[in-house]
Amino acid sequence: EQFQHRLEEDAAFAADPKFVSDIRLDRTGQRLLSIGSQGYKVWDTERGTLLFARNIELDWYGTADIQPGGETLALITTNDAQMNLYELDSRRLRLSLEPEDTALTAAAFSHTGTQMLMGSFNGTIRLLHRIPGPSLELAHPPAAYAASFSPNGQQIATVGKDQQLRVWDAKSGKALFHATGHVGRILQVLYDASGERIATAAEDGQLRLWNAKDGAALSTTMAHPDGVLKLLPSADHQWAASVPYPNSLKDFTSKIWSLRDGRLLHTLQHPALVHDAHFSPDGELLATACADGQLRVWSVRDGQLRGSFALSDSPLRRVNFRADGKALIGVDNTQGAEVISWPEGQTMTELLVDASDPLIVNAVPAPGSSWAVASRLGKLKIWQPQRQQWANVADTSQPLIDLAYLGPQMLLGSQQDGVLRVWDADRRMALLDVAAHAYRTWNFSIERDDSSLLTVGLDGKIRVWPIAPEHREASTLEALLRCRLPANADIATPKTAAANC
């Protein structure tokens, strides 16, 4: 009778119209995976509501597992060709894993959720020591706008809609302190070269400097009365250039600041609104993009104008130096992009916009002499200096918000829908899509030693992704990729398994 009474009091819900062949709970007990005739479903156990569904008709049994923390669902497709990892909060496909030599038959997470076992039709078991994904996740609700690594990589500073500066331990994710003072959304955050000070810029027009140890306020300056849109650092983080908010009707300046003490070094006067600025690689020059269509180059040391070039009849929206400092690119919103040599100012190449996709939103230099240009509608073009032509890359179908090169060949872009996409720039092909955020990835930054990527999302999350370059020899990688773990591998001593490869 007691047993019957308990069954009547427990929650029950219809998970499948025919049958349920398997169920799995995450470690918290708040998410439940059910496998049935309609495929794979994840439920909120407290409310009995459906959180995720992958509708695949199954005759009897499917293979899937839920990560212990409830963040990720791993399932094997009906043709057993690959394993798909879905991020449950965003319902997006995060990654696909596909062995070339066999079909997959089983999947299981470790109890910590950081490792995965994959069983194969040919009898092999593969162990992934690290599930691809972020190594750290921070929360800065309701929306995060910018984040920055400290120079030594030990801290992360984040800012957002809540008007707070928050500082975190970059290894553990522990909150170290928060600081308040801005009145308005904080849009930019930077560390100075020493890592002892943090600079923030906000819609209230203020540039503030904080102590990176405890968040104590060091200085406050009115940078642009109508708000600061951008705060752009020099490569060595000695200086920063500020750009006013685009609704300003009277502030036609860009300003250069010292990140060490927050001191204004130079006010650069323009005849119209400044939309963008970028330092030369050596930090000696600053290029600005103005609404009068002129690209201007200024001396950082004395604030004097070094050159002015009329690139367009329309407002310039973007400007950037080439990696060697010997060329610049200017982008407007009606005609396209133009690359000029420095200091001669001679046109090296032009990219005319497509009438069906007239707005270029970003242009970044490759480590060599190449460029990548992205449009609002998701088209990507890459300059090929050997052929002296622009090459098309497959459309993303989503607006590209930000671009950056990861070395000479790998190009990273963030899309409007929160997905990060990686391309092989030489072969002009997409390599990987990662569901970084539930929706728009506002921006990203790369740690100075190129080992980690920091992404900032309007979902209020900041995530750290390991991107350390591969230094092992090709022969070593070939041996590892051909390795097959024996069925009785001792997981606790991976060296034993490696010896059997």
C-alpha positions as CSV (number, residue, x, y, z in Angstrom):
1,E,0.0,0.0,0.0
2,Q,2.8,2.4,0.8
3,F,4.5,1.6,-2.5
4,Q,1.3,2.2,-4.4
5,H,0.7,5.5,-2.6
6,R,4.2,6.7,-3.5
7,L,3.6,5.9,-7.2
8,E,0.4,7.9,-7.2
9,E,2.2,10.9,-5.7
10,D,5.2,10.9,-8.1
11,A,5.1,12.9,-11.3
12,A,4.2,11.2,-14.6
13,F,4.1,12.5,-18.1
14,A,3.7,11.1,-21.6
15,A,7.2,11.0,-23.1
16,D,6.4,9.0,-26.3
17,P,3.2,7.7,-27.9
18,K,4.6,4.2,-28.5
19,F,7.5,3.2,-26.2
20,V,10.5,4.4,-24.2
21,S,13.6,2.2,-24.7
22,D,16.0,4.1,-22.4
23,I,16.2,6.9,-19.9
24,R,19.2,8.8,-18.4
25,L,19.3,11.5,-15.7
26,D,22.0,14.1,-15.4
27,R,23.9,14.5,-12.2
28,T,21.6,17.2,-10.8
29,G,18.4,15.2,-11.4
30,Q,16.9,18.2,-13.1
31,R,17.2,16.9,-16.7
32,L,16.0,13.6,-18.1
33,L,16.9,12.1,-21.4
34,S,14.3,9.7,-22.9
35,I,14.8,7.6,-26.0
36,G,11.7,6.3,-27.8
37,S,9.9,5.7,-31.1
38,Q,10.0,9.5,-31.8
39,G,13.8,9.8,-31.2
40,Y,15.6,11.7,-28.4
41,K,14.0,14.1,-25.9
42,V,15.3,16.0,-22.9
43,W,12.9,17.0,-20.1
44,D,12.8,19.3,-17.1
45,T,12.0,16.7,-14.3
46,E,10.5,19.3,-12.0
47,R,7.9,20.6,-14.4
48,G,7.7,17.8,-16.9
49,T,8.3,20.2,-19.8
50,L,10.2,19.4,-23.0
51,L,13.5,21.2,-23.3
52,F,14.9,19.6,-26.4
53,A,13.7,17.2,-29.1
54,R,15.6,15.5,-32.0
55,N,12.8,13.8,-33.9
56,I,14.1,10.6,-35.5
57,E,11.9,7.6,-36.1
58,L,13.4,4.7,-34.2
59,D,12.2,1.0,-34.6
60,W,13.4,0.1,-31.1
61,Y,16.7,1.4,-29.7
62,G,18.7,4.6,-30.1
63,T,22.0,5.6,-28.6
64,A,22.6,8.8,-26.7
65,D,23.9,10.1,-23.4
66,I,23.4,13.3,-21.4
67,Q,26.4,15.1,-19.9
68,P,26.3,14.9,-16.1
69,G,25.9,18.6,-15.7
70,G,23.1,18.7,-18.2
71,E,24.8,21.0,-20.7
72,T,25.3,18.7,-23.6
73,L,23.5,15.8,-25.3
74,A,25.5,13.3,-27.3
75,L,23.6,11.1,-29.8
76,I,24.5,8.8,-32.6
77,T,22.7,9.5,-35.9
78,T,20.5,6.9,-37.5
79,N,23.1,5.8,-40.0
80,D,25.7,5.5,-37.2
81,A,28.1,7.6,-39.2
82,Q,28.7,10.3,-36.6
83,M,28.1,11.5,-33.1
84,N,26.4,14.9,-32.7
85,L,26.9,17.0,-29.6
86,Y,24.0,19.4,-29.0
87,E,24.1,22.3,-26.5
88,L,20.8,21.9,-24.7
89,D,20.3,25.5,-23.6
90,S,20.6,26.9,-27.1
91,R,19.3,23.7,-28.8
92,R,22.1,24.1,-31.3
93,L,24.4,21.5,-32.8
94,R,27.8,22.2,-31.3
95,L,30.0,19.7,-32.9
96,S,30.0,16.5,-34.9
97,L,32.5,13.6,-34.4
98,E,32.9,11.2,-37.3
99,P,35.4,8.3,-37.4
100,E,36.4,7.4,-41.0
101,D,36.9,3.7,-40.5
102,T,33.8,2.4,-38.8
103,A,30.2,3.0,-37.7
104,L,29.5,4.1,-34.1
105,T,27.4,1.9,-31.7
106,A,27.6,3.4,-28.2
107,A,28.3,6.6,-26.4
108,A,28.9,7.4,-22.7
109,F,30.1,10.4,-20.7
110,S,32.4,10.0,-17.7
111,H,31.0,10.9,-14.3
112,T,32.7,14.3,-14.5
113,G,31.4,15.0,-17.9
114,T,34.9,15.9,-19.3
115,Q,35.6,12.6,-21.0
116,M,33.7,10.5,-23.5
117,L,33.8,6.9,-24.7
118,M,32.6,5.9,-28.2
119,G,32.0,2.3,-29.1
120,S,32.4,1.2,-32.7
121,F,31.0,-1.5,-35.0
122,N,34.5,-2.9,-35.5
123,G,34.9,-3.5,-31.8
124,T,37.2,-0.6,-30.9
125,I,36.5,1.9,-28.1
126,R,37.7,5.4,-28.4
127,L,38.4,7.6,-25.4
128,L,38.2,11.4,-25.8
129,H,40.1,12.9,-22.9
130,R,38.5,16.3,-23.3
131,I,35.1,16.9,-24.8
132,P,35.4,19.8,-27.3
133,G,33.9,22.9,-25.9
134,P,34.6,25.8,-23.5
135,S,37.1,25.3,-20.7
136,L,35.4,27.9,-18.6
137,E,32.0,29.7,-18.5
138,L,31.2,32.9,-16.7
139,A,27.8,34.5,-16.2
140,H,27.3,38.3,-16.5
141,P,23.6,38.7,-16.9
142,P,21.4,40.0,-18.4
143,A,23.8,40.8,-21.3
144,A,27.6,40.9,-21.7
145,Y,29.2,43.3,-24.1
146,A,33.0,42.9,-23.7
147,A,35.6,40.9,-21.9
148,S,39.4,41.0,-21.7
149,F,42.2,38.7,-20.4
150,S,44.8,40.3,-18.2
151,P,48.3,40.2,-19.7
152,N,49.4,37.2,-17.6
153,G,46.2,35.4,-18.4
154,Q,45.2,35.0,-14.7
155,Q,42.2,37.3,-14.7
156,I,39.2,38.0,-16.9
157,A,37.4,41.4,-16.8
158,T,33.8,41.5,-18.1
159,V,31.3,44.4,-18.6
160,G,27.7,44.5,-19.7
161,K,24.2,45.9,-19.4
162,D,24.2,45.9,-15.6
163,Q,26.7,48.8,-15.6
164,Q,29.2,46.8,-13.5
165,L,32.8,45.8,-14.0
166,R,33.3,42.2,-12.9
167,V,36.7,40.5,-12.5
168,W,37.2,36.7,-12.3
169,D,39.9,34.2,-11.8
170,A,40.7,32.9,-15.3
171,K,41.4,29.3,-14.1
172,S,38.6,28.6,-11.6
173,G,36.0,31.1,-12.7
174,K,35.7,32.4,-9.2
175,A,34.4,36.0,-8.9
176,L,37.1,38.2,-7.4
177,F,35.3,41.5,-7.2
178,H,32.9,43.8,-8.9
179,A,32.9,47.6,-9.2
180,T,30.3,50.2,-10.0
181,G,30.3,53.9,-11.0
182,H,29.2,54.1,-14.6
183,V,25.6,55.3,-15.4
184,G,24.8,53.4,-18.6
185,R,25.8,50.2,-20.4
186,I,29.5,49.5,-20.3
187,L,30.6,48.7,-23.8
188,Q,34.4,48.3,-23.6
189,V,37.0,46.9,-21.1
190,L,40.8,46.7,-21.5
191,Y,43.8,45.9,-19.3
192,D,46.8,48.1,-19.5
193,A,50.2,46.6,-20.4
194,S,51.2,45.9,-16.8
195,G,47.9,44.2,-15.9
196,E,47.6,46.5,-12.8
197,R,44.8,48.7,-14.2
198,I,41.5,48.2,-16.1
199,A,40.0,50.7,-18.4
200,T,36.2,50.8,-19.1
201,A,34.2,53.0,-21.4
202,A,30.4,53.3,-21.4
203,E,27.3,55.0,-22.8
204,D,27.6,57.7,-20.1
205,G,30.6,59.0,-22.1
206,Q,33.1,58.3,-19.3
207,L,36.5,56.6,-19.4
208,R,37.2,55.1,-16.0
209,L,40.4,53.5,-14.7
210,W,40.2,50.8,-12.0
211,N,42.7,49.0,-9.8
212,A,42.9,45.4,-11.1
213,K,43.6,44.0,-7.6
214,D,40.5,45.2,-5.8
215,G,38.4,47.4,-8.2
216,A,39.2,50.7,-6.5
217,A,38.5,53.7,-8.7
218,L,41.6,55.4,-9.9
219,S,40.4,58.0,-12.4
220,T,37.3,59.2,-14.2
221,T,37.3,61.3,-17.4
222,M,34.5,62.5,-19.6
223,A,35.8,61.1,-22.9
224,H,32.8,61.8,-25.3
225,P,29.7,63.5,-23.9
226,D,27.3,61.5,-26.1
227,G,28.8,58.2,-25.2
228,V,31.9,56.0,-26.1
229,L,31.2,53.4,-28.7
230,K,34.7,52.0,-29.0
231,L,37.9,51.8,-27.0
232,L,40.6,50.3,-29.1
233,P,44.1,49.3,-27.7
234,S,47.5,49.5,-29.3
235,A,49.2,46.1,-29.7
236,D,51.2,46.6,-26.5
237,H,48.3,48.1,-24.6
238,Q,50.2,51.3,-23.8
239,W,47.6,53.5,-25.5
240,A,43.9,53.3,-26.4
241,A,41.9,55.3,-29.0
242,S,38.3,56.2,-28.2
243,V,35.5,56.7,-30.8
244,P,32.2,58.5,-29.9
245,Y,28.8,57.0,-30.1
246,P,27.3,57.2,-33.6
247,N,24.3,59.4,-32.6
248,S,26.6,62.3,-31.7
249,L,25.8,65.4,-33.7
250,K,28.7,67.6,-32.5
251,D,31.6,65.4,-31.3
252,F,33.8,64.9,-34.4
253,T,36.8,63.7,-32.5
254,S,38.8,60.6,-31.8
255,K,41.0,60.7,-28.7
256,I,44.2,58.9,-27.7
257,W,44.6,57.9,-24.0
258,S,47.3,56.5,-21.8
259,L,46.1,53.2,-20.3
260,R,48.6,53.6,-17.5
261,D,47.1,56.6,-15.9
262,G,44.0,57.5,-17.9
263,R,45.5,60.7,-19.2
264,L,44.3,62.3,-22.4
265,L,47.2,62.5,-24.8
266,H,45.7,63.9,-28.0
267,T,42.3,65.0,-29.3
268,L,42.1,64.4,-33.1
269,Q,39.7,66.8,-34.7
270,H,37.7,65.7,-37.8
271,P,35.2,67.6,-40.0
272,A,32.6,64.8,-39.4
273,L,31.8,61.8,-37.2
274,V,34.6,59.3,-36.6
275,H,33.3,55.7,-37.0
276,D,36.5,53.6,-36.5
277,A,40.2,53.8,-35.5
278,H,43.1,51.3,-35.6
279,F,46.7,51.5,-34.4
280,S,49.6,50.5,-36.6
281,P,51.4,47.3,-35.5
282,D,54.2,49.3,-33.9
283,G,51.8,51.6,-32.0
284,E,53.3,54.7,-33.6
285,L,50.4,55.6,-35.9
286,L,46.6,55.8,-35.6
287,A,44.3,55.5,-38.6
288,T,40.8,56.9,-38.4
289,A,37.7,56.3,-40.6
290,C,35.6,59.4,-41.0
291,A,32.0,60.1,-42.3
292,D,33.5,62.5,-44.9
293,G,35.0,59.5,-46.7
294,Q,38.6,60.3,-45.7
295,L,41.0,57.9,-44.2
296,R,43.4,59.8,-42.0
297,V,46.7,58.7,-40.3
298,W,48.0,60.4,-37.2
299,S,51.2,60.3,-35.1
300,V,50.6,58.9,-31.7
301,R,53.6,60.7,-30.3
302,D,52.5,64.3,-31.1
303,G,49.0,63.9,-32.5
304,Q,49.9,65.5,-35.8
305,L,48.2,64.5,-39.0
306,R,50.6,62.4,-41.2
307,G,48.3,61.8,-44.2
308,S,44.7,62.1,-45.5
309,F,43.3,60.0,-48.3
310,A,39.9,60.5,-50.0
311,L,38.6,56.9,-50.5
312,S,34.9,57.4,-50.9
313,D,32.0,59.8,-51.4
314,S,30.3,57.9,-48.6
315,P,31.1,57.7,-44.9
316,L,34.0,55.3,-44.1
317,R,32.9,52.7,-41.5
318,R,36.0,50.6,-41.0
319,V,39.8,51.1,-41.1
320,N,42.6,48.7,-40.5
321,F,46.4,48.4,-40.9
322,R,48.0,45.5,-42.6
323,A,50.1,43.2,-40.3
324,D,53.3,44.7,-41.6
325,G,52.1,48.3,-41.3
326,K,52.8,49.1,-45.0
327,A,49.1,49.1,-46.2
328,L,45.7,50.1,-44.9
329,I,42.1,49.2,-45.8
330,G,39.2,51.5,-45.7
331,V,35.6,50.4,-45.9
332,D,32.4,52.4,-46.7
333,N,28.8,51.3,-46.8
334,T,28.0,52.0,-50.4
335,Q,31.0,51.4,-52.6
336,G,33.1,48.7,-50.9
337,A,36.7,48.5,-49.7
338,E,40.0,50.0,-50.9
339,V,43.5,49.0,-49.9
340,I,46.2,51.7,-50.1
341,S,49.9,51.6,-49.5
342,W,51.5,53.5,-46.7
343,P,52.9,56.1,-46.7
344,E,52.4,56.6,-50.5
345,G,48.6,56.3,-50.4
346,Q,48.5,54.5,-53.7
347,T,45.6,52.2,-54.4
348,M,46.7,48.5,-54.3
349,T,43.3,46.9,-54.8
350,E,39.6,47.7,-54.6
351,L,36.6,45.5,-53.7
352,L,33.3,46.7,-55.1
353,V,30.2,45.7,-53.2
354,D,27.5,43.5,-54.6
355,A,24.3,45.4,-55.2
356,S,22.4,42.6,-53.5
357,D,24.6,42.8,-50.4
358,P,25.8,46.4,-50.1
359,L,27.1,46.6,-46.5
360,I,30.6,45.5,-45.5
361,V,30.8,45.2,-41.8
362,N,34.4,44.1,-41.1
363,A,37.9,43.9,-42.7
364,V,40.9,42.2,-41.1
365,P,44.4,41.6,-42.2
366,A,46.0,38.2,-42.3
367,P,49.5,37.7,-40.8
368,G,50.9,37.9,-44.4
369,S,49.6,40.3,-47.0
370,S,46.1,39.0,-47.4
371,W,42.8,40.4,-46.2
372,A,39.4,39.1,-45.2
373,V,36.2,41.1,-45.7
374,A,32.8,40.2,-44.4
375,S,29.4,41.6,-45.3
376,R,26.1,42.1,-43.4
377,L,24.4,39.2,-45.3
378,G,27.2,36.7,-44.4
379,K,29.4,36.8,-47.5
380,L,33.1,36.4,-47.0
381,K,35.8,37.4,-49.5
382,I,39.6,36.9,-49.1
383,W,42.3,38.8,-51.0
384,Q,44.7,36.5,-52.8
385,P,47.9,38.5,-53.3
386,Q,49.5,35.8,-55.5
387,R,46.6,36.0,-58.0
388,Q,45.8,39.7,-57.4
389,Q,42.1,38.9,-57.0
390,W,39.4,38.6,-54.4
391,A,38.1,35.0,-53.8
392,N,34.6,34.1,-52.6
393,V,34.2,31.9,-49.6
394,A,31.0,29.9,-49.1
395,D,28.2,32.1,-47.7
396,T,27.4,31.7,-44.0
397,S,23.7,32.6,-44.4
398,Q,24.1,34.6,-41.2
399,P,25.5,38.1,-40.7
400,L,29.1,38.1,-39.6
401,I,29.8,40.3,-36.5
402,D,33.5,39.9,-36.0
403,L,36.5,38.3,-37.7
404,A,40.0,37.4,-36.7
405,Y,42.9,35.3,-38.1
406,L,44.2,32.4,-36.0
407,G,47.6,32.2,-37.6
408,P,48.3,32.6,-41.3
409,Q,45.6,30.2,-42.5
410,M,42.8,29.8,-40.0
411,L,40.1,32.4,-40.1
412,L,37.5,32.8,-37.3
413,G,34.2,34.5,-37.5
414,S,31.2,35.1,-35.2
415,Q,27.7,35.0,-36.6
416,Q,24.5,36.8,-35.7
417,D,23.0,33.5,-34.4
418,G,25.8,33.0,-31.9
419,V,27.7,30.4,-33.9
420,L,31.5,30.6,-34.3
421,R,32.7,29.4,-37.7
422,V,36.3,28.5,-38.6
423,W,37.5,28.5,-42.2
424,D,40.7,27.4,-44.0
425,A,41.4,30.7,-45.7
426,D,43.8,29.2,-48.3
427,R,41.4,26.6,-49.4
428,R,38.3,28.8,-48.8
429,M,36.3,26.1,-47.0
430,A,34.5,25.9,-43.7
431,L,36.2,23.6,-41.2
432,L,34.1,23.8,-38.0
433,D,30.9,25.3,-36.6
434,V,30.6,25.8,-32.8
435,A,27.4,27.0,-31.0
436,A,29.2,29.4,-28.8
437,H,26.2,31.3,-27.5
438,A,22.4,31.0,-27.5
439,Y,22.2,34.1,-29.7
440,R,24.4,36.9,-30.9
441,T,28.1,36.6,-30.1
442,W,28.8,40.3,-29.4
443,N,32.6,40.0,-29.8
444,F,35.6,37.9,-29.0
445,S,39.2,38.4,-28.0
446,I,42.3,36.2,-28.1
447,E,44.7,35.7,-25.3
448,R,48.1,37.3,-26.0
449,D,49.9,33.9,-26.1
450,D,47.2,32.7,-28.6
451,S,46.3,29.8,-26.3
452,S,42.6,30.8,-25.5
453,L,39.7,32.5,-27.1
454,L,37.3,34.6,-25.1
455,T,33.7,35.0,-26.5
456,V,31.1,37.4,-25.2
457,G,27.4,36.8,-25.8
458,L,24.2,38.7,-25.4
459,D,22.9,35.7,-23.5
460,G,25.0,37.0,-20.6
461,K,27.7,34.3,-20.8
462,I,31.4,34.7,-21.3
463,R,33.2,31.5,-22.4
464,V,36.8,30.5,-22.7
465,W,37.8,28.2,-25.5
466,P,41.2,26.5,-25.8
467,I,42.9,27.2,-29.1
468,A,46.5,26.4,-28.4
469,P,48.4,25.8,-31.7
470,E,49.5,22.2,-32.4
471,H,53.2,21.8,-32.0
472,R,53.6,18.0,-32.4
473,E,55.2,16.6,-35.4
474,A,53.1,15.3,-38.3
475,S,54.5,11.8,-37.7
476,T,53.5,11.8,-34.1
477,L,50.0,12.9,-34.9
478,E,49.7,10.2,-37.6
479,A,50.6,7.5,-35.1
480,L,48.1,8.8,-32.6
481,L,45.3,9.0,-35.2
482,R,46.0,5.4,-36.2
483,C,45.9,4.3,-32.6
484,R,43.3,1.7,-31.5
485,L,42.6,1.2,-27.8
486,P,42.2,-2.5,-26.9
487,A,38.7,-3.4,-25.5
488,N,40.2,-4.0,-22.0
489,A,42.2,-0.7,-21.9
490,D,43.0,0.5,-18.4
491,I,41.6,4.0,-18.6
492,A,43.3,5.0,-15.3
493,T,46.7,4.4,-16.9
494,P,46.5,5.8,-20.4
495,K,50.3,5.3,-20.9
496,T,49.6,1.5,-20.9
497,A,47.1,1.9,-23.7
498,A,49.4,4.2,-25.7
499,A,52.1,1.6,-25.5
500,N,49.7,-0.9,-27.2
501,C,49.1,1.4,-30.2
